[in-house]
């Protein structure tokens, strides 16, 4: 008598990948402005450089999405990228005196590393066909834990030992993903070229197929405005901390508290959707998005930074879990990785680039105190858009 094979379980390996990815992402992204300012960069130059890193993300994500639908499983693509990131990080450490090389390398690292998140989000949702116990929000919460722990630890590390290990730490954390990646599935390539397959999509066809959906286009608009609304504070939070007489340790702790709350909100998301529709969850997330800029605009001192970060983290966790499902259900089956990751990347990259450029210029002209009012106005805009048009699209999908 044949014994049925046990269904594979991928939750723990995915959690490990998310944990170490967001740990490495925390060091590279969250501390980038502090690292750049200690090199002598102005807020405007920081805004330009961080915007270039996001443009690199925007350029590379469709490449990664198409490759992982057509030529190479996601796990193998990520392994290749980790090797390239490690080499660049070690080169930046060896050539630390050459700031021009460092700045260029940071853009290249971002082009390789930033798309990981969206590609993994798509990979988890597609892997539910192999493991019915996978819950995206729970797996993703491990990333928030990794971000929180690393944020606090890295702040203390840089304050005590300086910035010489900035790139080495990134290389170690990204490399720690590899043992977990080996344990994860190489899922079916939905757009793989085969003999007599008439429905294979070219790169141009993949873009056209995704963008012809009104639901997908609304998700792009809503997501871009959401990112644009909270990034003026998020991208320059270290400058706001400094303005309020805090240092890298305070900045790290503020980010850590927010990430811990984000992790709890992600864990609670699956319970929340048992009582609320995802449309209602998204509306609540956009309402909560108003709270951090309102708190920072009204209240001085250090403690409002913690309170605002808590509310923002809850807002982001609920919104992001909902929008991942939105893009998953709006995606064409042949290009699920491409559509999901492109939707998530375009919205985050374009929204953040706009926020960084405007926020950096405003910060140089008026100081860091002008960022919270800007964020509040943009948060009101996206909330009103969703209130007016959201149900027509999210209600049909979610």
Secondary structure, DSSP 8 states (H G I E B T S, - for coil): ----------HHHHHHHHHHHHHHHIIIIITHHHHHHHTT--HHHHHHHHHHHHHHHHHHHHHHHHHHHHTS-HHHHHHHHHHHHHHHHHHHHHTTT-HHHHHHHHHHHHHHHTHHHHHHHHHHHHHTTT-TT--HHHHHHHHHHHHHHHHHHHHHHHHHH-STTHHHHHHHHHHTTHHHHTTS-----TT---TT-TT---HHHHHHHHHT-HHHHHHHHHHHHHHHHHHHHHHTHHHHHHHTT--HHHHHHHHHHHHHHHHHHHHHHHHHTTTS-HHHHHHHHHHHHHHHHHHHHH--SSHHHHHHHHHHHHHHHHHHHHHHHHHHHHS-GGGHHHHHHHHHHHHHHHHHHHHHHHHHHHHHHH-TTHHHHHHHHHHHHHHHHHHHHHHHHHHHH-
